[in-house]
Amino acid sequence: MTAILSWAEGRSCRYNMTDLIKTLHTNKDLPDAQLKTIIESDEYEQELFETADKIRQSYYGTDVYIRGLIEFTNYCKNNCYYCGIRRDNQKVERYRLGKEEILSCCKQGYALGFRTFVLQGGEDIAFSDELICDITAEIKKLYPDCAVTLSLGEKSHDSYQSYFNAGANRYLLRHETANAEHYRALHPDSMSLENRKNCLWDLKKIGYEVGSGFMVGSPYQTTECLIEDLRFLQELQPDMIGIGPYISHQNTPFHDQQNGDLRVCLRLIAILRLMFPNALIPATTALGSIDAKGRELGLMAGANVLMPNLSPVNVRKQYELYDNKICVYEGAAQCRGCLENRTASTGYHIVTNIGNKIEAFSNDRTV
Ligand code: SAM
């Protein structure tokens, strides 16, 4: 099987796609031009997905890990052009959960088998470092067998250190795009790629398990940008890599931009699995929002994590990062049950510590 690739100089080069996929698997790397071919070519994607699926099974069997997502505030001081909860969106009804409400989400999640709580929110100045530390420490005290993951955006080294000291184990911060010009097209001048990257390096140095990632198909993104994303991830070596399609939101400056493409996103999940065989790769809510079967397809292309929502149903709709976000009306138990069935339909199974202890901890990670 071959693909024709036109080189910049006008030369023509014939790649054997099966060989490219094999080489990517063996070397966990490929030159840029060959990565570009795999990212752009839809003809051979089934072979790519099947290879990624095999690698995923050899590392993780049929296990799918779940993380309980608590979207605890939609206030944000930032103004990212793509994001539905950006500061200047006057149409969002803003909310923040109190400490007791967050703890009640954890309680419900714990009973459903969750052993990781992900506290995610906009950059909300009402949540001081002291408050974040207090909430984190309380969760760790009540649920010492659980991991706390924070996803609060860009903070100082000292803030990250204080959360870590309070017991936070992991931090999710997508770099969004590793290309400085592209970063500038997606964010106002008050934000910089340099600061975002520095935050990620700080988090690593402190000792967090770090998750990063990017949107696929964000406005002005080129294949070259995506290759830069992969190169940055090679440098960073994160524990988790979260990617999902860009989906436009009606009340942002990007409201009339095209959504990211499901297939390109799936190909990138598969490429990530080949390049980072051990990584935790979620089949994201955005993937499920762009296509009814998006998350199942993600799992079959190499993803191995799901992040169902534990937030109270009455605020879910307000954490609308993009239009038509799914899972905004179902309660935590319903989401959990729905994902159980969806996962089973792919031949995989969700592992929790309920009735499944040994498998859940088999990879030496906190489930
Ligand atoms: N404030 C934290 C931060 O900056 O990392 C966490 C919240 S932020 C809303 C979480 C992620 O949502 C971002 O990293 C971004 O990739 C994603 N996101 C925001 N708007 C999106 C959109 N329109 N389509 C897809 N993903 C989006």
Residues whose N, C-alpha, C, O or C-beta is under 5 A from the ligand:
A	BS01	SAM	Y82 C83 G84 G121 G122 E123 S151 L152 G153 L172 L173 R174 M215 P245 Y246 I247 S248 A286 L321 Y322
